[in-house]
Every structure is written in C-alpha cells, then in structure tokens.
Amino acid sequence: MHVFITGGGGFLGHQLCQNLLTRGELTGPSGSPESIDRITLLDAVFPRPIADARVRAVTGDISRRDEVFAAVGTDAATSIFHLASMVSGECEERFDDALRVNLDGGRNVFEAARALPGRPRVVFASSIAGYGGEAMQDPNTDRTKLTPQTTYGMTKVICELLLNDHSRKGHFDGRSARLPTVIIRPGKPNAAASSWASGMFREPLNGDVCRLPVRRDQCHPMTGYRTVIDSLIALHEIPATALADDRAFVLPAHRVTPHLAATVIKEVASARGLTLGPIVEAFDARIQGIVSNWPVAVDGARAVRLGLPPPPPLKEIVEQYLADFGPK
Ligand SMILES: NC(=O)c1ccc[n+]([C@@H]2O[C@H](COP(=O)([O-])OP(=O)(O)OC[C@H]3O[C@@H](n4cnc5c(N)ncnc54)[C@H](O)[C@@H]3O)[C@@H](O)[C@H]2O)c1
C-alpha cells in the first residue's frame, strides 16, 4: 500500500515515516494488514532526508491544490497522515498565511483523499490549542467546548470539524488526534509558542542556557514524541466500526511546569553524571499571553479507552530523548 504524509520533513512527520518503514505494514482498505510498498512525503523543506527506496520526498506547498493532488496520486490502497501546518507563533503573526496553509491546505488534503477510489483512512494532527477562553475546564476532555483563542487553534478546530463531516458523508474515513505539546523536540527552538516546553529540557541537557519565557509555575499538558507516533498509528489502525460521529480524540498528557521539568532533569543528570545548563528567566508577555489561553490539563481517557497509549513517566520521556538524540 501507499502512505502519504504531509509535513513529512518535520519533527513528527520524519519520525512517523521512520516508524512506518520499520513496522512495514498498516491496515489497508481490505481491513487486513498490508505491506507498505511506498511512502510519499510532502513538505516545504526536508532538513533530514531519509535514504530508503520506498520513500519519495516531494518538495511542495499544501496550499497548492495541484501539488497536493499530484503527490497523493490515484492508488486506491492509500492512507494519509496530514501533519503539515504552520506553527502557533507563526499563525498568530501571519493570519492570512495561516488560513492559506492550515485551512486551504487542509481542505486540499481532504479533497485529494475524497478523490481517491474507495474510502481511505486519513489521520489528522490537531492540537489542544483548540481549547481556550472561558469554556476551558480542568481537565479539558473530548466533551469540552472548543473556543480557541489563537488563529492556530481555530484552524485546527475547523479541520477537525471538516474531517468529521467528510467521514459522515463517506468521502473518507477520518480520525483526528488532538496533540498535547510534544517533548522533547531536538535541535533549535522553533516559532511555536510552546517551544519553551522542549527547550527547558533540551537546552540544560545539552549544557546550554535555557531562556524561559513563561512563569515557573505555568502548567501545560505534555507528552512524549514516541507516544505520539504510536498514537497516530494506533488511531489509523482502529476499525471504522469502533468510531462514532466525533472522530477527534485528545491524547493523554502529563501536567508539566518548568519547576517539575527542572526536578526531573536534575534526577536524570545526576544519575548520568551530566552537567546541566541553567534555566534563566526571560519573561515574554506575548508568549505568556498565548500560553495562558491554552489548557493547563487534558483528560485523554476516551483515547485510552479506544486503545491509544498513555505517555510513560516524564523521566522516561527524557531518557528516550537522550537515547534517540543525546550525545553519542
Ligand atoms: N509538536 C507539537 O508539540 C505539536 C503539538 C500539537 C499539534 N502538533 C501538530 O502536529 C503536526 C506536526 O508537528 P511537528 O512538531 O512535526 O511540526 P513541524 O513544524 O516540525 O512540522 C510541520 C511541517 O509542516 C511543513 N509545512 C508548513 N507549511 C507547509 C506548506 N505550506 N506546505 C507543505 N509543508 C508545510 C513544515 O515545513 C514542517 O516540516 C502539526 O500539524 C502540528 O500543528 C504538534
């Protein structure tokens, strides 16, 4: 079968591709496992190319309908993972681009799925930024009203609703995972307003200074990248008969504050004899303002009941990061 991944050059898309190559199969249109013959990645950039004969990296723009349709192709045995997106900080600064990429791009991907023969499975990476404002609860669940207070969150909620409606119409078989902030992203900080969440682990573990733009007691829902990749695949594998009309599932997460992160990395560093870089205050009212309008906690019990994995303890997520991306 053919797997199409938008955002395949990004943090999660790259790892999803590698995981699928190792796994070698997914449930196909027949409802049985089928071997993955080829994976097409569509992204604007590919910082880490994957050398595997099954993988084709297409440089393109999801807001260009022709490019999306050409990359998806016409193979009936296709599954789609839609991960390409502008990140939260960029969307807040560039409203028109956010609509073009996240909304029009999402529509293009969904229309291309609809045009395929059969009823392909489509997994969409949504975000807990869909929660916001006075409707927020502690914790937020799949039943909490979605009133996002950022442009990024708004685009994610609209795509979740579109995906539900395409699925109701039988255009394709969609599923949305509402992702908590995913830690620990390797490399440099990015323009996401949640970039500090990975930075407060990564920079000290690398021996560098972490400049923290939010309060030390700011609570935020976080999960590990390995769990997220496993969850996207698990969500793909759920039979359509197990899903009802709301196909969006918030993934379970830890409640993490910078205080807690500092405690956990101290424990890990002392066990490994690592010298940590410092976490220093660099309060940024703009970032704090965005984060204050995001949920402090989510309850992913509905996703877990469906068979999606809960994250391992925070310390284990740090150990996973060091194993995958730490100094060798
Ligand atoms: N990482 C997180 O903490 C997190 C949390 C919630 C939701 N998500 C969602 O998960 C998905 C993957 O996240 P990630 O962390 O890998 O982000 P990422 O920024 O690393 O990857 C997204 C990719 O989308 C690509 N992209 C952006 N605009 C594009 C366009 N017009 N055409 C084609 N490609 C384009 C980027 O080049 C990038 O490689 C995104 O949809 C994101 O919104 C991530």
The ligand as a Gaussian input file, in Angstrom:
#p B3LYP/6-31G(d) Opt

LIG

0 1
 N        4.976000      19.183000      18.152000
 C        3.985000      19.576000      18.952000
 O        4.182000      19.899000      20.126000
 C        2.572000      19.595000      18.411000
 C        1.518000      19.850000      19.307000
 C        0.224000      19.910000      18.802000
 C       -0.017000      19.684000      17.456000
 N        1.032000      19.450000      16.620000
 C        0.764000      19.276000      15.200000
 O        1.440000      18.120000      14.730000
 C        1.872000      18.321000      13.390000
 C        3.349000      18.028000      13.256000
 O        4.038000      18.834000      14.193000
 P        5.625000      18.944000      14.215000
 O        6.012000      19.169000      15.606000
 O        6.221000      17.844000      13.437000
 O        5.809000      20.327000      13.446000
 P        6.931000      20.717000      12.393000
 O        6.873000      22.210000      12.276000
 O        8.233000      20.106000      12.740000
 O        6.395000      20.035000      11.066000
 C        5.392000      20.626000      10.291000
 C        5.885000      20.603000       8.861000
 O        4.914000      21.243000       8.034000
 C        5.627000      21.840000       6.972000
 N        4.835000      22.866000       6.320000
 C        4.468000      24.068000       6.804000
 N        3.802000      24.744000       5.869000
 C        3.739000      23.943000       4.771000
 C        3.183000      24.088000       3.484000
 N        2.534000      25.213000       3.128000
 N        3.295000      23.069000       2.608000
 C        3.953000      21.937000       2.951000
 N        4.521000      21.742000       4.157000
 C        4.407000      22.752000       5.046000
 C        6.861000      22.442000       7.641000
 O        7.888000      22.665000       6.671000
 C        7.196000      21.380000       8.659000
 O        8.210000      20.496000       8.191000
 C        1.489000      19.753000      13.030000
 O        0.254000      19.727000      12.360000
 C        1.314000      20.419000      14.371000
 O        0.405000      21.503000      14.326000
 C        2.325000      19.391000      17.062000

